[in-house]
C-alpha cells in the first residue's frame, strides 16, 4: 500500500503535493488531492457556466497548485466540463491524469438516469475522447451500474475499449462491496468513487475493501461538514486551532483517513480552489483525527 506520509519536498507554490501520491493500477502516480470538475457547469449540472473565463482560470490554477488528477464525466453539462478542460489545459502536461465517466444520461437539469447498454457506453467513450482531445483515457469509470443491463455486458464493453487502447484503467462509481467484488471477477478495477465525507461515512465498508485490495477510493462530495462545523463544534474548534477553515480540516481528515483516499473537491471559484489546496499541508494529530472521527458515527 502506498505510503502517503512519505511525500516529497513540495514547492511553496504547489501545496497539493504535500498530500503524497497514489499509483492508480500500481503504475500511474497522481497527487492524492485532486480536483472534481462537476461544478464548472451551469445550475443543476446543466449547460454552460455563468462565467466560462473563470472556469478556465480555475482549471489552469489547479494545475499550477500541483493538481495532476482531474475528475469529470460526460454527463456534466453534458460534455460542458470535458470541453472546458480541453480548452483550458490541452495540450496536457505529461503528468496530468484526466479521469472521466460514462453511463448516466441527462434529460435535463438535476436529472440523472443510468444507461449501460454496451453501444451507448462505447458511443460516450468515443465522444469523451473527442471532447477531451485524447487518444486514450487514463481512467474511465462506469458512472452507475444500470440494473436493466447485465453487469458483464457493461464491463465487457469497457474491457473491449481497454483492449483497443482507448481506455487505460477502469473504475466504478457508487457500488457496494458485493458489486465491486463481482466486477473485479470480470475486469481489473483500479478505483471506486462513492459518496463519502466526514459526516457521511455510509460507504465505510467499501473504503475498507479498497484499502485491503489497494484500490483507489475517490470520495465525491468530500467536504460536506453538516453539524460538525457549527460554532463551538469539534470541526470548527479544530479548524480554529490550525488557523484553517472547517472545509480544509474535513479534507485533511480524509487524507489522513486512508492512503488510498483521493479526495476531489470541486469549485468554480479561484478563492475556494486556493483554500482547498492548502488542506494538503494540514497535519492532524492522532487526538484530533480520533475526536473528529468519533463526532459522527458512520
N, C-alpha and C positions, 0 to 999 in steps of 0.2 A: 504494500500500500504506500502511495507517495507520502513523503514527509513534508507537509506544508510548512512546518516550523523552520525548515532549512531553506528559507528564502534567500536569494542572492541579494547583494547590496543593491539598493534602489536609488536611482537618480531622484533628486529632490523634486523634479518636475513630473515624475512618473510614479505617483504614490501607489497605484494599483498593484504594482509588482510586489509590494510588501506582503500581500496575501499568500504568496507562494504559488506553485503551479500544480496542475494535474495533467496527466497524459491520457488523452482520450484513446481508448483502444490500446493503451500501453505504449503508443507510438507518436501521438500528436499532442505536444505540451501546450497548454494555454494557461494564462494567469487566472487564478480562481475567482476573482471578482470580475464579472463580465458586464455586459450591457444588454438589456431587453428592449427591442425596438417597437413594441406594440403601440406605445403612446405617441409615436410620431405621426399618427393618422388623425383624422377628424373625430368628432364626437361619436361614441358608440363603436369605435374602432372601424370607422366607415368614412371613406372619401379622403380628400386632401387635408393636410393640416392647415390650421389658421395662418401659420407663419412658416412656409416652406424653407425660407432662408435660415431661420433659427434651427429648424430640424437638421439642415446640412451642417450648421455650425456645431450643434451638439454632437453629431456623429464624428466630425473631424476632431473635436476636442477630446472625445472619449479615447480615441486612438493616441492622441498626444499625452493623455494621462496614464497610458500603459494598458488600456483595454485591448486585448487581442482575441476576444471571444464575443461575438455579437450574435444574439439570438433573434430570429424573426420568423415569419410564416407567410405563406401565400395569401392567407385569409385576412391579414392585417391591411385593410383598405378596401377591397382586396388588392394586393400587389403594390399598394402605395409604399409601404415600408421597404419592400425589396428595391423598388425603383429609386427611392431616396438614398438607400445605402450605396447603390451603384453610382448615383450622381455625386455623392459626397466623397467616396473613397476609391473608386475604380480609376486607375489600376491599383489593386490592393497591395498593401505591404506584404512581404513574404511570410511573415508570421501571423497574419490575421486569419482567423477562422470565422467564416460566416455560416452559421447553422440556420437552417430553415425547416419548415414543417409543411406537410400536406395531409389532407384528409378531413378538413372541415370546409363546407361551402357556406356562402354568405348571401341569403336572400335580402338582407337589409341590416340597418344598424342594430347592434346588440343581439343579432340573431345568428346562431351557430348550429349547423346541422352536419353530423358525421356522414361522409360518403367515402366508402372504402372499396368501391369497385376497382379492380386492377387497372382498367383502361383509364379511369379517372385519375388514379394516383400517378400513372405514367404521364398523362397529359399535364398534370400540375407540376410534376418534377421537371418536365421539359420547359414549361413556362418559367419556372423559377430559375433554371439555368440561363434562360434568355434574359430575364429581367435583372438578374444579378450580374450578368456578363461573365459567367463561369463556364468552364468545360467540365468541371466536377465539383459537386457539393461535398464539403468535408464531413458534415454531419446532417443527415436528412432524417427527420423524426416523423413518425406516424402521429398526427395531431390528436386523433382519437381512434380507438378501435370501433369500427362500425359493426354493431351487433347483427346486422342483416346480411353480412358477408363473412364467410369462413375466414378465420384469422390466417390460416395457411395461404389463402388466396391473396390477402392484403400484404402479408410479409413476403410471400413468394414473389410478388411483383417488385418489391423493393430489392429483394435479393437479385433478381434479374437485372435491374438497373445498376446494382452494385457490380455485377459481373461484366456489364457493358462499360464500366468505368465512369458512370455518371454520378455515382454516389460512392464516397469512401467508407463512411461508417453509418450505421443505422441506430436510431434512438426511438424511444417510445414516450408518450405523454399521457398522464392521468390513467395509470394502470394499478392494479393490485399486485401483491406478491405472486398470487396464483397465475395471473395473466403474464407477468414478467417471466416466470418460470416456463410457462407454456411457449412463450415467444422465443426464449433462448434455446429451445429444442429445435427451432426452425431456422433461426439466423443468429449471428453474433450481435448482441445488443450491447452497445458501449455506454448508453446513457438513458436515464429516465427523468422526465420532467413532470413533477406533481406539485400541487398546491402545498406549500409548507412555509411556515414562519414561526416566530417566537410564540405567538398567541394561538396558532392553529397547527398542531402537530399530529393531525389525524393520519398523516402518511408516515408515521414513525416506523412502522414495520417495513415499509418499502425502503426507507433510508437505511435501516439496519441490514436489510438484504443487500442493498447496493454496496454498503461498506464491506460486507462479507465477501462479495464477489468482485470487488474493485471496479464497480460500475459507477460512472459519474451520476451524481444526483443534482439536478438543476431545479431549485425551488422557484416556482413562479409566485408572484405577489409576495416577495420576500420581506418587505419592510412594514407589513401590517403590524401595528402595535396595540391597538384597541385600548382597553382599560389600563394596560401596563404603563402607558405614558401619561396617565393622569397626574396632576400636580401632587407631589409627595409620594407617588407610586415608585416601585422598585426601578423601573426603567428610567424615569425622569431623575431619580436620585443618583443612579449610577452615571447617567449622562452628564449631570452637573459636576460630579467628581472628576470626570475625564475632560471637562471643558468641551463636551461634544453634544450632539443632538440625540434624541431618542431613536431616530431612524438610523443614525450611524451606529449606535450601540446594538440595535437589532441586527444590523448587517455583521457587526463584529462578533455577535453571539453565533450567528450561522456559520461564519468562517471558523470559529473555534469548535463548533459542534462536531464537525467531521472533516477529515482530509479529502473526502470525495465530494464535498459540497461545492457547487459552483453557482453562487447567487448571481442573478441577472437583474438588478434593479433598473427600472426604466424611468425615463423622464423626457419631457420635451423642452426643458429649460436648462440653460447652462448653469445657473446657480445651484440647482438641485444636483446636477451631474457632478459638479466640483465637490459638493458636500458628500455625496455618496462615495466618491473616490477616496476621500480621506479616511473612510471607515477601515480601509485595509491597514492603516497604521495603528489602529487601536488594539491594545493587548489587554484583554480582561484577565483579572486574577482568578484563581480557582474559586474563591469565595463568591466573586461577582457572577461568574458563569453559573454556579450552582444556585445562587439566590434567584437569578432570572429564570433558570430552568424550572425551579420549584414554584415560581409565582403563578404559573398556569400549568395545570396538569394536562398532558397530551391525551 
